[in-house]
Amino acid sequence: MLNGTKYYSTGSIYADWILVSAVHREAGQDIPVTVLVPTSHSGVNTLDDWDGFGQRLTGSGTTVFTEVPVDPAHLTPRDAGAPHGSVLHATYQLVHLAALAGIAAAALGEVTEFVRGRSRNLFNPAVPARRDPVALQVLGECFGTVASVRSTVLGAAASIDEASTAMDAGLEARDLLAAGDAHVFGVQGTVIDAVLGCTGKLFEVGGASATASGRALDRHWRNARTVSSHNPAKYRQ
């Protein structure tokens, strides 16, 4: 039976199955395991209590497990001493990087439309914002960030794919797995800094009007800051 509480259960309120780290008592020993349990069981209670200032739709609430039966086929021991033999953790981080790339692209798209729709710039009513060199510089810098981040994330994905392909072919992939981990973790800080810089810089294109709550341009920075905090880059570096 599974009993306990999982805090910060990303996506669990939308899920049919939940992957949980637990301790299994066997022959007088506590064995770290990973358990897969169905959310349909009455003993699984998912709470939509995530109150972070960003990523509000990720369903990252608390999950409480009370006397939930565990199918032995869905229980996997976690041997901390074993060499890495999976792309799983690198893929987890790749998903975060892809989310950051998407946030930056969405922010650029919105602020570009904002500039196109303005009939004047901040200091010279005779010059529309779309011809304002300062606004164009900000858009150009953010365009470069979006393109660079996209290439960086695709490069990390290629490293993971190379390791995964080798494993599927039954080849020795230890070095490729290590390279994939290093690639993803190594670029994490770079991507985070670039995206946070871009989403914070967007407000330079329109003065105080860019901060209007109706536009909600701040949500891009808040979402990027929150997803960047899931696994802080300082620990990766």
N, C-alpha and C positions, 0 to 999 in steps of 0.2 A: 504494500500500500504506500502511496505517496502522500506525504503530509508536509506542509510548509508554505512559505510565501515567497513569491518571486517579484522583486521590485523592478520597475523599469522594464516592462515586458513589451518591447516594441512590436506593434502589429497584432498583439494577442487578441484584442477585442474584435478583430476581423477574421481571425484564424479558425480553421477547423481542427488543427493540431498545434500543440505547443512543445517546443524542445526545451527541456529543463535540465540543469546541472543539479545532481543530488548525491547523496551518500547512501550506499546500499550495505546493509549489515549482513555479512555472510561468514559462517564458521568463526564467529567471534572477532571478525575484522571489519573495519569500515573501508569500503571500496568506492572511490569516486567514480560516478557513472553519468552518462547522459541518457535521459529518459524522454520518450515521445508519448504524449498523452492526448486523447481527444477532448476538445473543449465541450463536447456534447454531454459529457458525464456530469451528473448533478453535483459532484464534489468539486468541480472546477468553477470558481467564481472570479470573473474578470471585472475589474473596477476601472472605470474611465476617469481616473483621478490625476492624470498627467497635467501639471500646471506650469510647464515651462513656457517662456515667452515666445518660443518659436516651435515649428514642427508640430502644431497643435492637432493635426489630422493623422499623426502616425500611430495613434492608439497605444501610446507608451505608458499605460497604466500599470496597476498592481494586479497580480493574479494570486489567488489563495487556493491551495489544494488541500482538500479534506477527505481522507480515506479514499483516494482515487486508485482503483486497481491498475497494476502495471503488467502489461503483457511481456513475458520474458523476451519475446522476439523484438521488443521495442526498447530494450535496455542494453546499453553498450558501455563496457568498462573504459575508463579513461586512464591510460598508463602514462603518467607524467614523465617517466624515464625513457619512454620509447622515442626514437627519432621521428621527426616530422615526416608524415607520409600523406599529406592532404593539402589541397589548395583552399580548403574551407575558410580558414581565418583570413587569408589574403583576399578571398572573394568577398567576405564580409566588408572589409575595408574598401574594396573596389566599389561596392554599392554606395558607400558614403561619398566616395570621390565622384562617382557619377551623379549623385544627387547635387553635389556642390557645382558641378559643371552645368547641370540643368538650371540651377538657381541663377547662376551668372548669366546664362543665355536668356532666361526669362526676364531678368532685370534689365538687360540691355535692350530687349525688344520693347519693353514698356516705356523706358525713358526715351527711346528714339521716337516713339509715337507722341510722347509728351512734347518733345522739342518740335516735331513737325506741326503740331497743332497750335503752337504759340505764335501770335502775330507780332510780338515785340520781344526784344531781349531785356535783360535786367536794367541796363543803364541807358540804352538808346532806342527810344520807341520807333525810330525810322528803320531800324534793322531787325528783321524777323529772326527769331531764335535759330531757325535752320541755317542762317548765314552768319551767326555769331561765332567768331573764331574760338572763343572760350568754350562754348557748348560743343562745338565740333571737336575740339581737342579732348574734352572729357569723353565724348562718344568714341573717338578714335582709340583712346587709351583702353577703354573698356572692351572695345571690339578686339583689340590685341590680346587682352586678358582672356576673353572667352575662347578665342582661337587657340591660344597657347594651352589653356587648361584642358580643352577638348583633346588636343594632341597628346598631352601628358597622360591623361586618363586612358586613352586608347593604347598608348605605349605600355602602360602598366597591365592593361587587359591582355595585350599580346604576350607578355611575359608569363602571365598565369596560364594562358591558353597553351603556350608551348610546353609548360610543365604538365598540364593536364593531358595533352595529346600523347606525351611520352609515357605517362603512367598507363593510359588506356592501351597503348601498344605493348605494355609489359616490359618497357625499357627501364634501366636504372635512371631515376629522375631526382636523386637527392640534391645534386647541384642546381638543377633547374628549379626545384621547389624552393631552395634557399634564395636563389636569384629572384624568383617571383615575390617572395615575402619582402626581400630587401627593396625591390623596385617599388612595391605598393607603399610600404612604410616610409621609404626614403622620400617619396614625392608628396606625401600627405601634408607635411608642413608647408611646402611650396604652394600647393593648390589652395590650402586654407588661407594663407596670407594673401594670395592673389585675389581670391573671390571676396574675402572680407574687404580688401582695399577697393575693389570695383564696386561692390554694393554700397559702400559707405561714400564713395565719390559721386554717386549719381545725383546727389542733392545739389551739386555745384552748378547744374545746368539751368536752374530756374528760381534761385533764391528761395524765400520762405514758401512760395506757392507749391514748391515740390514736396513740402512736408505736409500738405493737406491730408487729413486723415482719410478722406474719401478716396484718395489715390493709393494709399497704403503701400507706398514705395518702401517704407521701413520694414515691411514684412520680409523682404528679400535678405536684408542684413540679419534680421532676427532669426530667420530660418537657417541661414548659413552659419551663424554663430552657434546655434543650438546643435546642428548636426556635427559641427566641428568639435563640440564638447563631449560627444559620445565616447570617443577614444582619443584623449588629448595628444596632439602631435608631439609635444615635448617628450612624452614617454616613448614614442616611436623612434624619435631621433636618438 
